[in-house]
Amino acid sequence: MQDAAKTLGIRLDSQEVMSPVNLADVLELFPTTGMQALLNAGDTMLNSQSPSIVAFAAKRHLPAIYENREYVNLGGLMSFTASAVVKFGS
């Protein structure tokens, strides 16, 4: 993604999040970086924190793209994958 960002002339900052406590620290840091959007590539730990991630983006009026539709169901802007029901069946 860094190469694509350079090609587009934009800065891409990424943060590794390993725990809910670390997520809180990262979310506190973001407003100081000039962040203008959020891309959540997701994993199990991030998915367990989806309500707080969606609330963070909404409170700051940040456009956000999430890795699964469940974030959209919580009020997130958009996802880049189908819902688990569509992918794996009911």
C-alpha positions in Angstrom: 0.0 0.0 0.0 2.9 2.3 0.6 3.9 2.2 -3.1 0.4 3.0 -4.2 0.2 5.9 -1.8 3.5 7.3 -3.1 2.2 7.0 -6.7 -0.9 9.0 -5.7 1.2 11.5 -3.8 -0.4 10.9 -0.5 1.1 10.0 2.9 0.0 6.6 4.3 0.6 6.1 8.1 0.1 2.6 9.5 0.0 1.5 13.1 0.3 -2.1 14.3 -2.3 -2.9 17.0 -1.7 -5.9 19.2 -4.2 -5.5 22.0 -7.2 -3.5 23.1 -5.0 -1.3 25.3 -2.6 -0.7 22.4 -5.7 0.2 20.2 -6.7 2.8 22.7 -3.2 4.3 22.6 -3.2 4.3 18.8 -6.7 5.9 18.6 -5.5 8.7 20.9 -2.4 9.3 18.7 -4.3 9.6 15.4 -5.8 13.0 15.8 -2.3 14.4 16.3 -1.1 13.0 12.9 -3.4 15.0 10.6 -5.2 11.8 9.8 -8.0 12.3 7.2 -9.4 8.8 6.8 -9.3 5.3 8.3 -8.7 2.0 6.6 -9.1 -1.0 9.0 -7.6 -4.1 7.4 -8.9 -6.0 10.4 -8.1 -9.1 12.4 -9.8 -11.0 15.2 -8.7 -8.5 17.9 -9.8 -5.5 15.9 -13.1 -7.1 15.1 -13.7 -7.6 18.9 -13.2 -3.8 19.3 -15.4 -2.8 16.3 -17.9 -0.7 18.3 -15.1 1.6 19.7 -13.4 1.8 16.2 -16.6 2.8 14.5 -17.4 5.3 17.3 -13.9 6.8 17.0 -14.3 7.4 13.2 -17.9 8.8 13.6 -17.0 11.2 16.4 -14.2 12.7 14.2 -16.2 12.6 11.0 -13.6 10.4 9.3 -14.4 8.5 6.2 -13.6 4.9 7.1 -13.3 1.6 5.2 -13.5 -1.6 7.1 -12.6 -5.2 6.3 -16.0 -6.6 7.0 -19.6 -5.6 6.8 -20.3 -6.0 10.5 -18.6 -2.6 11.0 -21.1 -1.1 8.5 -23.9 -2.7 10.5 -22.6 -0.8 13.6 -22.7 2.5 11.6 -19.4 2.5 9.8 -19.2 4.1 6.3 -18.3 1.1 4.1 -16.6 -2.3 3.9 -14.5 -3.9 1.2 -15.9 -7.4 1.5 -19.2 -9.3 1.6 -20.9 -10.2 4.8 -19.9 -13.5 6.5 -23.3 -14.9 5.5 -22.7 -14.2 1.9 -19.2 -15.5 2.0 -19.8 -18.7 4.0 -23.5 -19.3 3.9 -25.9 -19.3 6.9 
